[in-house]
Amino acid sequence: MAKRYTSFSALENGINNDIQTILERDVAPIMEEILREHIQSDIYDVDADTPKEGAWIHGTTYHRRHVLESSIIHYFNKRETQINVTSRATASPSVCKGWSFHNRRPGVFLQMLENGDMGFVMKSPRVASTFPRPALSNAQEEINGNPLILDAIRRGLGG
């Protein structure tokens, strides 16, 4: 049964609510899976210079506090009518001094990995400093025009 609206603003609110529902219910899971795959391929599979578990870095025993692909979240930005998918993982204070407490917004650590600007230098025989791991931009590139996303929107619209 078609929804009935008594005013233009009620119609606009109804459309916006439907868009948000479709993005969160139908599109976000696909986007999350694409980002998970890129975290694996663009970060973990190429991250040969990540300290080994139990190794020492900056005087502290290293241990991975988060597994990025299991901390994927999405949130809806009403102002821009968009869904954002990122990781809620934050940088370790012993690895990125100042970053961990400076900014705890979701996605900041993943952005630091994206451009390689971690604020520290890893000692490695092959690499003099950190390097970009473009999981976010590669995932966005794959999402743009992806037929699975378009199909999810069609399904959400009932078509």
C-alpha positions as CSV (number, residue, x, y, z in Angstrom):
1,M,0.0,0.0,0.0
2,A,1.4,3.4,-1.0
3,K,2.2,5.9,1.7
4,R,0.1,9.1,1.9
5,Y,1.6,12.4,2.8
6,T,-0.3,15.5,3.8
7,S,2.4,18.0,3.0
8,F,5.5,18.4,0.9
9,S,7.7,18.4,4.1
10,A,6.1,15.2,5.2
11,L,6.8,13.7,1.8
12,E,10.4,14.9,1.9
13,N,10.9,13.4,5.4
14,G,9.4,10.1,4.3
15,I,11.7,9.9,1.3
16,N,14.7,10.8,3.4
17,N,13.8,8.1,6.0
18,D,13.4,5.5,3.2
19,I,16.8,6.5,1.7
20,Q,18.4,6.1,5.1
21,T,16.8,2.7,5.7
22,I,17.9,1.4,2.2
23,L,21.4,2.7,2.7
24,E,21.8,1.2,6.2
25,R,19.9,-2.1,5.6
26,D,20.8,-3.0,2.0
27,V,23.9,-1.0,1.0
28,A,26.0,-0.8,4.1
29,P,26.6,-4.6,4.5
30,I,28.0,-4.7,0.9
31,M,30.2,-1.7,1.5
32,E,31.4,-3.2,4.8
33,E,32.4,-6.4,3.1
34,I,34.2,-4.6,0.3
35,L,36.2,-2.6,3.0
36,R,36.9,-5.8,4.9
37,E,38.4,-7.3,1.8
38,H,40.5,-4.3,1.1
39,I,41.8,-4.1,4.7
40,Q,42.9,-7.7,4.3
41,S,44.5,-7.2,0.8
42,D,45.8,-3.7,1.1
43,I,47.0,-3.6,4.7
44,Y,47.5,-7.1,6.2
45,D,48.7,-8.9,3.1
46,V,51.3,-6.2,2.3
47,D,52.2,-5.1,5.8
48,A,55.5,-6.9,6.1
49,D,56.9,-4.2,8.4
50,T,54.3,-4.5,11.1
51,P,56.1,-5.5,14.3
52,K,55.7,-9.1,15.3
53,E,53.5,-9.9,18.3
54,G,55.6,-9.7,21.4
55,A,58.3,-7.6,19.8
56,W,59.5,-4.4,21.3
57,I,58.6,-1.0,19.8
58,H,59.3,2.3,21.6
59,G,60.1,0.4,24.8
60,T,56.7,-1.4,24.9
61,T,55.8,-4.9,24.0
62,Y,53.8,-4.7,20.8
63,H,50.4,-6.4,20.5
64,R,47.7,-5.7,18.0
65,R,44.9,-4.3,20.0
66,H,42.3,-4.3,17.2
67,V,41.7,-6.4,14.2
68,L,40.6,-3.7,11.7
69,E,38.3,-5.9,9.7
70,S,36.3,-6.9,12.8
71,S,35.8,-3.3,13.9
72,I,34.0,-2.1,10.8
73,I,31.2,0.3,11.5
74,H,28.8,2.4,9.4
75,Y,27.0,5.6,10.1
76,F,24.5,7.7,8.2
77,N,25.3,11.4,7.5
78,K,21.9,13.1,7.2
79,R,23.4,16.4,6.1
80,E,24.9,14.9,3.0
81,T,22.5,11.9,2.6
82,Q,25.4,9.4,2.6
83,I,26.5,6.3,4.4
84,N,30.0,6.1,5.7
85,V,31.8,2.9,6.4
86,T,35.0,2.8,8.4
87,S,36.8,1.2,11.3
88,R,36.4,2.2,14.9
89,A,40.0,1.1,15.8
90,T,42.3,3.7,17.3
91,A,46.1,4.0,17.2
92,S,48.1,2.5,20.0
93,P,49.6,5.2,22.3
94,S,53.0,3.4,22.3
95,V,53.1,3.4,18.5
96,C,51.6,6.7,17.6
97,K,52.3,9.1,20.4
98,G,49.7,11.8,20.7
99,W,47.3,10.3,18.1
100,S,45.5,7.9,20.3
101,F,44.2,10.5,22.6
102,H,44.3,13.4,20.3
103,N,41.5,12.2,18.0
104,R,39.3,9.1,18.7
105,R,36.8,9.6,15.9
106,P,35.9,6.5,14.0
107,G,38.1,6.1,10.9
108,V,41.1,8.3,12.0
109,F,43.5,5.3,12.4
110,L,42.4,3.9,9.0
111,Q,43.1,7.3,7.5
112,M,46.5,7.4,9.0
113,L,47.2,4.0,7.4
114,E,45.8,5.2,4.1
115,N,48.3,8.0,3.6
116,G,51.2,6.4,5.5
117,D,51.6,9.5,7.8
118,M,51.8,7.6,11.1
119,G,54.0,10.1,12.9
120,F,56.7,7.6,13.5
121,V,59.4,5.7,11.6
122,M,59.6,1.9,11.6
123,K,63.0,0.4,11.7
124,S,63.2,-2.0,8.8
125,P,66.0,-3.1,6.5
126,R,63.8,-2.4,3.5
127,V,61.8,0.7,4.4
128,A,63.0,3.9,6.1
129,S,59.5,5.0,7.2
130,T,55.9,4.1,7.1
131,F,54.2,3.6,3.7
132,P,50.7,4.2,2.4
133,R,48.1,1.4,2.6
134,P,45.2,2.7,0.5
135,A,42.4,0.4,1.7
136,L,39.9,3.2,1.9
137,S,40.5,4.7,-1.5
138,N,40.7,1.3,-3.1
139,A,37.4,0.2,-1.4
140,Q,35.8,3.5,-2.5
141,E,36.9,2.9,-6.1
142,E,35.4,-0.5,-6.0
143,I,32.1,0.7,-4.5
144,N,31.6,3.5,-7.1
145,G,29.3,2.1,-9.7
146,N,29.4,-1.4,-8.3
147,P,26.5,-3.5,-9.7
148,L,26.0,-5.1,-6.2
149,I,25.4,-1.7,-4.7
150,L,23.0,-0.7,-7.5
151,D,21.1,-4.1,-7.1
152,A,20.8,-3.5,-3.3
153,I,19.3,-0.1,-3.9
154,R,16.8,-1.5,-6.4
155,R,15.9,-4.3,-3.9
156,G,15.4,-1.7,-1.2
157,L,13.1,0.3,-3.4
158,G,11.1,-2.9,-4.1
159,G,12.1,-3.1,-7.8
